[in-house]
Amino acid sequence: MIDFETNKPLFTDLVNNFQEFQNKVWNKTVESTVKDLPDDSDYSNVKEIEQLISEYNFEPNENLLYDVTIPGDWIFSSSEKNHGYDRVDDVITEYGAKKGIHHLKNPPALKNGKKGFVMNDCGSLQASARYDEESGKYQIAKNLGNNRLQMKFLANHGRPSRIRVLLRFHPKDLSFEDMKTIEANGHSVDAGDRSSQNEKQKFISGYHAKDEKALYCFNFIKNVEMDYHGLLAKEGVEGAENFLSLKSVNGLKDGEGCGHFKRFGEHNVKLACTTAVEIAKVTGEKEIGATSIECLSQMFKIFTKWGISDNSKPVFNSMELQNFFIAFFKRHNQVSDEFEEEKFGLNDMNVSSGVKDITYINAMTFWPLIVNYYKRIKGVQNGFKSTSVVGTKFCDSTKDKWLHKEVVKLMST
């Protein structure tokens, strides 16, 4: 007969949902809040998992989905904190419980003025049964339904009542990593279809599902010595605990030939990232936003490609432009006993008024110092203006006519 381990995790990424709920959420205040909530679940036509596995000569068929009810305290989740793919740690919280209680109470049902847990609203959770060779036992790893499972606990007054699950059995000889990949793929597809899943959750799910775009992004940021929400450090990338952290992978997450790589070219995005890493050593920043990478990528694309005239060399080579950026941030992060000057970092490359045009941000940030730098290193008296080829390319990269005028004005100072 098949046996399940329901108490302690057999796999390093798993946490027990009910135990997490008991430890992090359930208290007297929550209990008093949900004491009158009903649960209309009627699973009388659905087989209990204990019945399924006790059937004579039952052998799991890995090609089938088993429609069963499972006690809530049998269910585990692959936690992001344990190198897993699921956001259980973000859901089983006081805030997550408040959201669940709000959903359980609103809108009020017609019957008795109470809603509670509604079976038809919940549908079925999805889970896989992993086999652990050492113990000879299976363990249930849920990949969809954190919120629904927590609401089930809440509506049953902190008890681990049964819930309906579509259960698949992994082949016994499947590796731990392959089991995670298969489960994460289902979670990632679902995450991509739900707006409540944020960028971090989608990316981590995609990475564990071995999604091509997520893997490309992971390898790119690894190569430029950046991390994202500690993922690289958790995956054992050497030195990642000291990498500069990205708040967002916007522009990078869509993979090769997309996003920033399409707009600016991979070479320029790489230059932007490696330059940002060096700048952060000056500013002391440990985490930076996506805007600074976008801004620097644009600068490398335009100012290392175009010159003052059609036939002239680019105004800078990559090293010259990188040196300018580092010198710029050093200048704005000097420590002085005589003057207390406000420092400027990569995270300050934004516009407080809400304007998100990167051309305008770059012009506001780097002019006129970049022109002065050009004249000094080239040994010339005249710089480049908005009417030059490179200036025109830069100004025309903003499509807002009013901002275009402002950029032209800034380049003329």
C-alpha positions as CSV (number, residue, x, y, z in Angstrom):
1,M,0.0,0.0,0.0
2,I,1.2,3.5,-0.8
3,D,2.2,5.6,2.1
4,F,2.3,9.4,2.4
5,E,4.5,11.5,4.7
6,T,2.2,14.3,6.0
7,N,4.1,15.9,8.9
8,K,7.8,16.6,8.0
9,P,9.1,17.7,4.6
10,L,10.9,15.0,2.7
11,F,12.3,17.5,0.2
12,T,14.4,20.6,1.0
13,D,12.1,23.1,-0.8
14,L,8.9,22.1,0.9
15,V,6.9,23.6,3.8
16,N,3.7,22.3,5.2
17,N,0.9,24.9,4.4
18,F,-1.1,24.1,7.5
19,Q,1.9,24.2,9.9
20,E,2.9,27.6,8.3
21,F,-0.7,28.8,8.8
22,Q,-0.8,27.7,12.4
23,N,2.6,29.3,13.2
24,K,2.2,32.6,11.3
25,V,-1.5,33.5,11.1
26,W,-3.8,31.7,13.5
27,N,-4.4,33.4,16.8
28,K,-7.4,34.4,19.0
29,T,-8.0,37.6,17.0
30,V,-8.3,35.8,13.7
31,E,-10.3,33.0,15.4
32,S,-12.9,35.5,16.6
33,T,-13.1,37.2,13.2
34,V,-13.9,34.0,11.3
35,K,-15.9,32.1,13.9
36,D,-19.2,32.5,12.1
37,L,-18.0,31.8,8.5
38,P,-19.6,28.8,6.8
39,D,-18.2,26.3,4.3
40,D,-20.7,24.9,1.8
41,S,-18.3,22.2,0.5
42,D,-20.0,18.9,-0.4
43,Y,-17.4,16.3,-1.6
44,S,-19.6,13.3,-1.2
45,N,-19.2,12.4,-4.9
46,V,-15.4,12.7,-4.8
47,K,-13.1,9.9,-3.6
48,E,-11.0,10.5,-0.6
49,I,-7.3,10.0,-1.1
50,E,-7.2,7.4,1.6
51,Q,-9.8,5.4,-0.3
52,L,-7.9,5.7,-3.6
53,I,-4.6,4.4,-2.2
54,S,-6.3,1.6,-0.2
55,E,-7.8,0.1,-3.3
56,Y,-6.6,-3.4,-4.1
57,N,-3.4,-3.4,-6.1
58,F,-3.5,0.3,-6.6
59,E,-0.5,1.5,-8.7
60,P,-0.3,5.2,-9.6
61,N,-0.6,6.0,-13.3
62,E,1.7,9.0,-14.1
63,N,-0.4,9.8,-17.1
64,L,-3.6,10.3,-15.1
65,L,-5.0,13.1,-12.9
66,Y,-6.8,11.8,-9.8
67,D,-9.7,13.8,-8.6
68,V,-9.6,13.4,-4.9
69,T,-10.1,15.2,-1.6
70,I,-7.1,15.6,0.6
71,P,-6.8,16.7,4.3
72,G,-5.4,20.2,4.4
73,D,-2.5,19.2,6.7
74,W,-1.2,16.7,4.1
75,I,-0.4,19.5,1.6
76,F,3.1,21.1,1.1
77,S,4.4,23.9,-1.1
78,S,7.7,24.6,-2.8
79,S,8.8,27.7,-0.9
80,E,10.8,30.4,-2.7
81,K,12.8,30.8,0.6
82,N,14.0,27.2,0.2
83,H,15.0,27.6,-3.5
84,G,11.5,26.6,-4.6
85,Y,9.1,28.2,-7.1
86,D,5.9,29.0,-5.1
87,R,5.0,32.2,-3.2
88,V,3.6,30.5,-0.2
89,D,5.7,32.8,2.1
90,D,4.0,35.9,0.6
91,V,0.5,34.4,1.1
92,I,0.6,32.9,4.5
93,T,1.0,36.2,6.4
94,E,-1.2,38.4,8.5
95,Y,-1.9,40.5,5.4
96,G,-2.6,37.5,3.3
97,A,-5.1,36.3,5.9
98,K,-6.8,39.7,6.0
99,K,-7.3,39.5,2.2
100,G,-8.7,36.0,2.6
101,I,-11.1,37.0,5.3
102,H,-12.3,40.0,3.2
103,H,-12.9,37.7,0.3
104,L,-14.7,35.2,2.5
105,K,-17.0,37.9,3.8
106,N,-17.6,39.9,0.6
107,P,-19.8,40.1,-1.2
108,P,-22.4,38.8,1.3
109,A,-24.2,35.7,0.0
110,L,-28.0,35.8,-0.2
111,K,-28.3,32.9,2.2
112,N,-28.1,34.1,5.9
113,G,-26.2,37.1,4.7
114,K,-22.9,35.2,4.9
115,K,-20.6,34.0,2.2
116,G,-17.8,32.0,3.7
117,F,-16.0,29.3,1.7
118,V,-17.9,28.5,-1.5
119,M,-17.1,25.2,-3.2
120,N,-17.9,26.3,-6.7
121,D,-15.7,29.4,-6.4
122,C,-12.8,27.3,-5.3
123,G,-12.7,24.6,-7.9
124,S,-9.8,22.2,-7.5
125,L,-6.3,22.8,-6.4
126,Q,-3.5,21.2,-8.4
127,A,-0.7,19.1,-6.8
128,S,1.8,16.4,-7.5
129,A,2.8,13.4,-5.4
130,R,6.6,13.2,-5.2
131,Y,8.3,9.9,-4.3
132,D,11.2,9.8,-1.8
133,E,13.3,6.8,-2.4
134,E,15.0,6.9,1.1
135,S,11.8,6.8,3.1
136,G,9.7,4.9,0.5
137,K,6.9,7.5,0.9
138,Y,5.1,10.0,-1.2
139,Q,4.6,13.6,-0.4
140,I,2.0,16.0,-1.8
141,A,3.4,19.2,-3.4
142,K,0.8,21.7,-4.3
143,N,1.6,24.1,-7.2
144,L,-1.7,26.0,-7.4
145,G,-4.0,27.3,-4.7
146,N,-2.2,29.0,-1.8
147,N,-4.9,31.6,-1.2
148,R,-7.7,29.1,-1.6
149,L,-6.1,26.6,0.9
150,Q,-5.6,29.4,3.4
151,M,-9.2,30.5,3.1
152,K,-10.3,26.8,3.6
153,F,-8.4,26.8,6.9
154,L,-10.0,30.2,7.9
155,A,-13.5,29.1,7.1
156,N,-13.1,25.9,9.1
157,H,-11.9,27.8,12.2
158,G,-8.3,26.9,12.0
159,R,-8.9,23.2,11.3
160,P,-7.2,21.3,8.4
161,S,-10.4,20.2,6.7
162,R,-10.5,18.4,3.3
163,I,-10.2,20.2,0.0
164,R,-10.6,19.0,-3.6
165,V,-7.4,18.4,-5.5
166,L,-6.4,17.2,-9.0
167,L,-3.4,15.0,-8.1
168,R,-0.7,13.7,-10.4
169,F,1.9,11.2,-9.4
170,H,5.5,11.8,-10.5
171,P,7.4,8.7,-11.8
172,K,9.4,7.1,-9.0
173,D,12.7,7.5,-10.8
174,L,12.3,11.2,-11.6
175,S,15.0,13.4,-10.1
176,F,14.2,16.1,-7.5
177,E,15.1,18.9,-9.9
178,D,12.9,17.4,-12.7
179,M,10.0,17.1,-10.3
180,K,10.4,20.8,-9.4
181,T,10.7,21.8,-13.1
182,I,7.4,20.0,-14.0
183,E,5.5,21.5,-11.1
184,A,6.9,25.0,-11.6
185,N,6.0,24.9,-15.3
186,G,2.3,24.5,-14.3
187,H,2.7,27.2,-11.7
188,S,4.5,29.5,-14.2
189,V,1.8,29.2,-16.8
190,D,-0.8,30.0,-14.2
191,A,1.2,32.9,-12.8
192,G,1.5,34.4,-16.3
193,D,-2.3,34.4,-16.6
194,R,-3.0,36.1,-13.3
195,S,-2.4,39.8,-12.8
196,S,-2.1,39.3,-9.0
197,Q,1.2,37.5,-9.6
198,N,4.0,40.1,-9.6
199,E,7.2,40.2,-11.7
200,K,9.3,38.5,-9.0
201,Q,6.8,35.6,-8.7
202,K,6.5,35.1,-12.5
203,F,10.3,35.3,-13.0
204,I,11.2,32.8,-10.2
205,S,8.4,30.4,-11.4
206,G,9.7,30.7,-15.0
207,Y,13.3,30.1,-13.9
208,H,12.4,26.9,-12.0
209,A,10.3,25.8,-14.9
210,K,13.3,26.2,-17.2
211,D,11.5,28.8,-19.3
212,E,13.9,29.9,-22.1
213,K,13.3,33.6,-21.5
214,A,13.8,33.4,-17.7
215,L,17.0,31.3,-18.1
216,Y,18.4,33.8,-20.6
217,C,17.8,36.6,-18.2
218,F,19.2,34.6,-15.3
219,N,22.4,33.9,-17.2
220,F,22.7,37.5,-18.4
221,I,22.5,39.1,-15.0
222,K,24.8,36.4,-13.6
223,N,27.4,37.3,-16.2
224,V,27.3,41.0,-15.3
225,E,27.4,40.2,-11.6
226,M,23.9,41.2,-10.6
227,D,21.3,39.5,-8.6
228,Y,17.5,39.7,-8.4
229,H,15.7,39.2,-5.1
230,G,18.5,36.9,-3.9
231,L,17.7,34.3,-6.5
232,L,21.3,33.8,-7.7
233,A,22.6,33.6,-4.2
234,K,20.0,31.0,-3.4
235,E,21.0,29.0,-6.5
236,G,24.5,28.9,-5.3
237,V,26.1,31.3,-7.8
238,E,29.6,32.0,-6.5
239,G,29.9,35.5,-5.1
240,A,26.3,36.3,-5.7
241,E,25.8,37.4,-2.1
242,N,27.9,40.4,-3.0
243,F,26.4,41.2,-6.4
244,L,24.5,44.4,-7.1
245,S,20.8,43.6,-6.7
246,L,18.2,44.6,-9.3
247,K,14.8,45.8,-8.0
248,S,13.3,44.8,-11.3
249,V,14.2,42.8,-14.4
250,N,11.9,44.9,-16.6
251,G,13.4,45.0,-20.1
252,L,15.6,42.0,-19.4
253,K,13.0,39.3,-18.5
254,D,11.7,38.7,-22.0
255,G,14.9,37.1,-23.2
256,E,17.2,37.3,-26.2
257,G,16.3,39.7,-28.9
258,C,13.5,41.3,-26.8
259,G,13.0,44.3,-24.5
260,H,16.2,46.2,-23.9
261,F,18.2,43.8,-26.0
262,K,16.1,44.6,-29.0
263,R,16.0,48.4,-28.4
264,F,19.6,49.0,-27.5
265,G,21.5,45.9,-28.5
266,E,22.8,43.3,-26.0
267,H,26.3,44.7,-26.1
268,N,25.1,48.1,-25.0
269,V,22.9,46.6,-22.3
270,K,25.8,44.6,-21.0
271,L,28.0,47.8,-20.9
272,A,25.2,49.6,-19.0
273,C,25.0,46.8,-16.4
274,T,28.8,46.5,-15.9
275,T,29.0,50.3,-15.6
276,A,26.2,50.3,-13.1
277,V,28.1,47.8,-11.0
278,E,31.2,50.0,-11.0
279,I,29.1,53.1,-10.2
280,A,27.4,51.4,-7.3
281,K,30.8,50.9,-5.7
282,V,31.1,54.7,-5.7
283,T,27.6,55.5,-4.5
284,G,27.4,52.6,-2.0
285,E,24.1,51.4,-3.4
286,K,23.3,47.8,-2.9
287,E,20.1,47.7,-5.0
288,I,19.1,49.7,-8.0
289,G,16.0,50.2,-10.1
290,A,15.4,49.3,-13.8
291,T,15.4,52.9,-15.0
292,S,19.1,53.5,-14.5
293,I,19.9,50.4,-16.7
294,E,17.6,51.7,-19.4
295,C,19.1,55.1,-19.3
296,L,22.7,54.0,-19.5
297,S,21.8,51.5,-22.3
298,Q,20.4,54.3,-24.4
299,M,23.5,56.5,-23.8
300,F,25.9,53.7,-24.9
301,K,23.8,52.9,-28.0
302,I,23.7,56.5,-29.2
303,F,26.9,58.0,-28.1
304,T,29.2,55.2,-29.1
305,K,27.5,54.8,-32.5
306,W,27.0,58.4,-33.9
307,G,29.4,61.3,-34.4
308,I,29.0,65.0,-34.9
309,S,28.6,64.6,-38.6
310,D,27.7,61.8,-41.0
311,N,31.3,60.9,-41.7
312,S,32.9,61.5,-38.3
313,K,33.7,58.8,-35.7
314,P,31.4,58.3,-32.7
315,V,31.8,61.0,-30.1
316,F,32.9,58.3,-27.6
317,N,34.2,54.8,-27.5
318,S,32.8,52.5,-24.8
319,M,35.7,53.0,-22.4
320,E,35.5,56.8,-22.7
321,L,31.8,56.8,-22.0
322,Q,32.1,54.4,-19.1
323,N,34.9,56.5,-17.6
324,F,32.6,59.6,-17.9
325,F,29.8,57.9,-16.0
326,I,32.1,56.7,-13.2
327,A,33.7,60.2,-12.9
328,F,30.3,61.9,-12.9
329,F,29.0,59.8,-9.9
330,K,32.3,60.3,-8.1
331,R,31.9,64.0,-8.5
332,H,28.4,63.8,-7.0
333,N,29.4,61.6,-4.1
334,Q,32.4,63.5,-2.7
335,V,32.6,63.8,1.0
336,S,33.4,67.3,2.2
337,D,33.8,68.7,5.7
338,E,33.1,72.3,4.5
339,F,30.0,71.6,2.4
340,E,27.2,69.2,2.9
341,E,26.1,68.4,-0.7
342,E,23.3,66.1,-1.5
343,K,24.6,62.9,-3.1
344,F,23.3,61.6,-6.4
345,G,23.0,57.8,-7.1
346,L,21.7,55.5,-9.8
347,N,18.3,55.4,-8.0
348,D,18.1,59.1,-8.5
349,M,17.9,58.7,-12.2
350,N,14.1,59.4,-12.3
351,V,11.9,62.4,-12.5
352,S,9.8,63.2,-9.5
353,S,7.0,64.8,-11.5
354,G,6.3,61.4,-13.0
355,V,7.9,61.9,-16.4
356,K,9.4,58.5,-17.4
357,D,11.0,59.5,-20.7
358,I,14.6,58.2,-20.5
359,T,16.0,60.8,-23.0
360,Y,14.7,63.6,-20.8
361,I,16.1,61.9,-17.7
362,N,19.5,61.5,-19.4
363,A,19.5,65.1,-20.6
364,M,18.6,66.4,-17.1
365,T,21.3,64.2,-15.5
366,F,24.3,64.5,-17.7
367,W,24.2,67.9,-19.4
368,P,26.3,70.0,-19.7
369,L,29.1,67.9,-18.0
370,I,29.2,65.3,-20.7
371,V,29.9,68.0,-23.3
372,N,32.7,69.5,-21.2
373,Y,34.1,66.0,-20.7
374,Y,34.1,65.4,-24.5
375,K,35.9,68.7,-25.2
376,R,38.6,67.9,-22.5
377,I,39.4,64.4,-23.6
378,K,39.3,65.2,-27.3
379,G,41.3,68.5,-26.9
380,V,38.7,70.5,-28.8
381,Q,36.9,73.8,-28.1
382,N,33.6,72.9,-29.6
383,G,31.3,70.2,-28.3
384,F,28.2,68.5,-29.8
385,K,24.8,70.2,-29.8
386,S,21.3,69.1,-30.7
387,T,21.9,70.0,-34.3
388,S,24.8,67.5,-34.7
389,V,24.1,64.0,-36.0
390,V,24.5,62.4,-32.6
391,G,22.5,65.2,-31.0
392,T,19.6,64.8,-33.5
393,K,19.6,61.0,-32.8
394,F,19.4,61.6,-29.1
395,C,16.7,64.3,-29.2
396,D,14.6,62.3,-31.6
397,S,14.6,59.4,-29.3
398,T,11.9,61.1,-27.3
399,K,8.5,61.1,-29.0
400,D,6.9,63.7,-26.9
401,K,7.1,67.1,-28.7
402,W,7.2,69.1,-25.5
403,L,9.9,67.0,-23.9
404,H,11.7,67.1,-27.3
405,K,11.9,70.9,-26.9
406,E,13.2,70.6,-23.4
407,V,15.9,68.1,-24.4
408,V,17.0,70.5,-27.2
409,K,17.1,73.3,-24.7
410,L,19.2,71.3,-22.3
411,M,21.7,70.3,-25.0
412,S,22.1,73.9,-25.9
413,T,23.3,75.0,-22.4
